[in-house]
Amino acid sequence: MPNRPTGGRKSGRAHQPSTRSPECFDSLRKVLEDRGYPTEAPGHPSVGAEPPTKTLEDDVINMQIVLNRLIEDEGKEVVLVGHSYGGTVISNASDGLGRDQRAIAKKRGGIVLAIYLAGFLVPKGATLFYGLGGAWAPWMRFNGEYSYASDEAKRFYGDLSPENQQRWVSKLRHRSKASYLSLNTHEPWRNMPCGYILCENDCALPFPVQKMLVSSTEQKMQGDSSIGAQKLLTANLKASHSPFLSIPEKTAEVIEDMIGKICRSS
């Protein structure tokens, strides 16, 4: 690959006002940029929305604005990284933007790899409920259309110091309940390389659930002869739900390794 792809990151929990890039990704973005990968991290309109009526579709549109600029306007190759809920966003936003798809149409640029970081792999036609086993997680709390989390330090930041746990908990905002109830409309693993980074000490999306999401997706891939790849690229991190905060160097290393595997096979 002649040029390093641009990395696009989507956050999971509600770390930021919707108009700004999530601050929680700054350390990881710096490591990647120091290694030669430019990055962007669009926010989620569903975070902190008043009234709390924004949906997955709003988050997808916000992501597609950035992707269309990078790919359609600038002809860049892009790697997507979707964390937690952000996995559903990159799944939907990537529709029609795969590099191989675009090459057939003699268009430049495109998504070369979509990576799920302790993220939701949701089949087409399903909601985030699929990844939760058909029930809200025990730490999820609702007040009407407002969605909150409980025991956030343990669930999201279990491998950070108490001081850093409180720092990041203080930055969390509510999310629209509606954002969890929208249908997934695209399965990127059908037409582009995808990877999954499992977090072994995750207390928000537990390790066994992550493994189930990977295995069930691979079963569908292996049962469909129209899909080129039969498996996801996978890697494990000994980390809680937010490795971009606790071990940004190692997280970047795993991302770069996955990119390298795709480049070598291209």
C-alpha positions in Angstrom: 0.0 0.0 0.0 1.7 3.2 -1.1 0.2 5.4 1.6 -0.8 4.8 5.2 -4.6 4.6 5.5 -6.5 7.1 7.6 -7.9 5.7 10.8 -11.5 6.6 11.7 -12.6 5.9 15.3 -16.1 5.6 16.8 -16.6 5.6 20.5 -18.9 3.4 22.4 -20.0 5.0 25.7 -21.0 8.6 25.9 -17.7 10.4 26.5 -18.2 13.7 24.7 -20.6 16.3 23.5 -21.8 15.3 20.0 -20.0 18.3 18.3 -16.5 17.3 19.3 -14.1 14.4 18.8 -14.1 12.1 21.8 -11.2 13.1 24.1 -10.9 9.5 25.3 -9.2 8.5 22.1 -6.5 11.2 22.2 -3.8 9.0 23.6 -4.4 6.2 21.0 -4.7 8.7 18.2 -1.4 10.3 19.1 0.4 6.9 19.1 -1.1 6.0 15.7 -0.3 9.4 14.3 3.3 9.1 15.6 3.4 5.8 13.6 2.3 7.6 10.4 -1.4 7.0 10.5 -3.6 10.2 10.3 -6.7 9.8 12.4 -10.2 11.3 12.8 -12.8 10.6 15.5 -16.3 11.9 14.8 -18.6 12.3 17.7 -22.1 10.8 18.2 -25.1 13.1 17.9 -26.9 10.7 20.2 -24.6 11.6 23.1 -25.9 14.3 25.3 -28.8 15.0 22.9 -31.6 17.3 24.2 -34.2 16.1 23.8 -32.8 12.6 23.8 -34.3 11.6 20.4 -31.2 11.1 18.2 -30.9 7.5 16.8 -28.3 5.2 15.3 -29.2 6.7 12.0 -28.0 10.2 13.2 -24.7 8.8 14.4 -24.3 6.9 11.1 -25.0 10.1 9.0 -22.4 12.0 11.1 -19.8 9.3 10.4 -20.7 9.2 6.7 -20.1 12.9 6.3 -16.5 12.3 7.4 -16.1 9.1 5.3 -17.4 10.8 2.2 -14.9 13.6 2.6 -12.0 11.2 3.1 -13.0 8.7 0.4 -15.2 10.4 -2.2 -13.5 13.8 -2.1 -9.9 12.9 -1.2 -9.7 9.4 -2.5 -8.1 8.1 0.7 -7.9 4.5 2.0 -9.5 4.3 5.4 -9.4 1.9 8.4 -12.4 2.0 10.7 -12.2 1.2 14.4 -15.6 0.9 16.2 -15.6 0.6 20.0 -18.5 -0.9 21.8 -21.7 0.7 20.5 -19.5 2.3 17.8 -19.3 -1.1 16.2 -22.9 -0.7 15.0 -22.1 2.8 13.6 -19.2 1.6 11.5 -21.2 -1.4 10.2 -23.9 0.9 8.9 -21.7 3.8 7.8 -19.4 1.5 5.7 -22.1 0.4 3.2 -20.9 0.8 -0.3 -17.5 2.3 0.7 -15.3 -0.8 0.6 -12.0 -0.3 -1.3 -12.6 -3.5 -3.5 -16.1 -2.4 -4.3 -14.9 1.0 -5.4 -12.1 -0.4 -7.4 -14.5 -2.4 -9.5 -16.2 0.9 -10.3 -12.8 2.4 -11.1 -13.0 4.8 -8.1 -10.1 5.7 -5.8 -9.9 5.1 -2.1 -12.2 3.2 0.2 -12.4 1.3 3.4 -9.6 -1.4 3.6 -10.4 -2.8 7.0 -13.2 -2.4 9.7 -12.0 -3.3 13.2 -14.4 -3.9 16.1 -12.8 -3.1 19.5 -14.9 -4.9 22.1 -17.6 -3.8 19.8 -21.1 -5.0 18.7 -21.2 -7.3 15.6 -24.9 -7.1 14.8 -26.5 -9.0 11.9 -28.5 -7.1 9.3 -32.0 -6.6 10.5 -31.2 -6.9 14.2 -30.7 -4.3 16.9 -28.1 -3.9 19.6 -30.3 -6.2 21.6 -28.8 -9.1 19.6 -25.3 -8.5 21.2 -26.9 -8.1 24.6 -28.6 -11.4 24.4 -32.1 -9.9 24.1 -32.0 -8.0 27.4 -30.6 -4.7 28.7 -27.2 -5.2 30.4 -27.5 -5.0 34.2 -25.5 -1.8 34.4 -27.7 0.0 31.9 -30.2 2.5 33.5 -33.1 4.4 31.8 -35.1 7.4 32.7 -37.7 7.7 29.9 -35.7 8.1 26.7 -32.5 8.9 28.6 -29.9 6.1 28.9 -27.2 6.1 31.6 -24.7 3.6 33.1 -24.2 2.5 36.7 -21.0 1.4 38.3 -19.1 3.1 35.5 -15.6 2.9 37.0 -15.8 -0.9 37.2 -17.6 -1.4 33.9 -15.6 0.8 31.7 -12.3 1.6 33.4 -11.4 -1.3 35.6 -7.7 -1.2 34.8 -7.2 2.5 35.4 -6.2 4.2 38.7 -9.0 5.5 40.9 -8.0 9.0 39.9 -8.3 8.3 36.2 -11.4 6.3 36.7 -13.1 9.3 38.3 -11.7 11.6 35.6 -13.3 9.7 32.8 -16.6 8.9 34.7 -17.0 12.7 35.1 -16.9 13.1 31.3 -19.7 10.6 30.6 -23.0 11.9 29.2 -26.4 10.4 28.7 -27.2 8.7 25.4 -30.6 8.5 23.6 -32.3 5.2 24.4 -33.5 5.3 20.7 -29.9 4.8 19.5 -29.9 1.3 20.9 -33.2 0.3 19.2 -32.4 1.0 15.5 -32.0 -1.8 13.0 -28.6 -2.6 11.6 -28.7 -2.3 7.8 -25.3 -3.6 6.7 -22.8 -6.4 7.3 -19.4 -5.1 6.2 -17.8 -8.6 6.7 -19.6 -9.6 3.5 -17.6 -7.3 1.3 -14.5 -6.0 3.1 -11.9 -7.4 5.6 -12.9 -7.1 9.2 -11.2 -7.6 12.5 -12.2 -8.0 16.1 -10.1 -7.0 19.2 -11.3 -8.9 22.3 -10.8 -7.4 25.7 -10.3 -10.2 28.2 -11.1 -8.3 31.4 -14.1 -6.4 30.0 -16.9 -5.9 32.6 -19.2 -4.0 30.2 -19.3 -6.4 27.2 -17.9 -9.5 28.8 -15.2 -11.6 27.1 -17.5 -14.6 26.6 -20.1 -12.4 24.9 -17.4 -11.0 22.6 -16.3 -14.5 21.7 -19.9 -15.4 21.0 -20.3 -12.4 18.6 -17.1 -13.4 16.8 -18.0 -17.1 16.5 -21.6 -16.4 15.4 -20.5 -14.0 12.7 -17.9 -16.5 11.5 -20.5 -19.2 11.3 -22.5 -17.0 9.0 -19.5 -16.2 6.9 -18.5 -19.8 6.5 -22.1 -20.7 5.5 -22.2 -18.2 2.6 -20.1 -19.0 -0.5 -20.5 -15.4 -1.7 -18.2 -14.1 1.0 -14.5 -14.1 0.2 -13.1 -14.2 3.7 -14.3 -17.0 6.0 -12.9 -15.7 9.3 -12.4 -12.4 11.0 -8.9 -11.2 12.0 -8.8 -11.5 15.8 -6.5 -10.4 18.6 -6.9 -10.4 22.4 -5.9 -7.6 24.8 -5.6 -8.1 28.6 -7.6 -5.0 29.3 -10.9 -3.7 30.5 -13.5 -2.1 28.2 -11.3 1.0 27.3 -7.8 -0.2 26.3 -7.3 3.1 24.4 -7.0 4.7 27.8 -5.1 2.0 29.8 -2.8 0.5 27.1 -2.8 2.8 24.1 0.6 1.7 22.8 -0.5 -2.0 22.8 -3.8 -1.2 21.3 -2.1 0.7 18.5 0.3 -2.2 18.0 -2.6 -4.6 17.5 -4.4 -2.3 15.1 -1.2 -1.8 13.1 -0.6 -5.5 13.0 -4.1 -6.1 11.5 -3.5 -3.4 8.9 -0.2 -5.1 8.0 -1.9 -8.4 7.5 -4.4 -6.8 5.1 -1.7 -5.0 3.2 0.4 -8.1 2.8 -2.6 -10.0 1.4 -3.7 -7.2 -1.0 
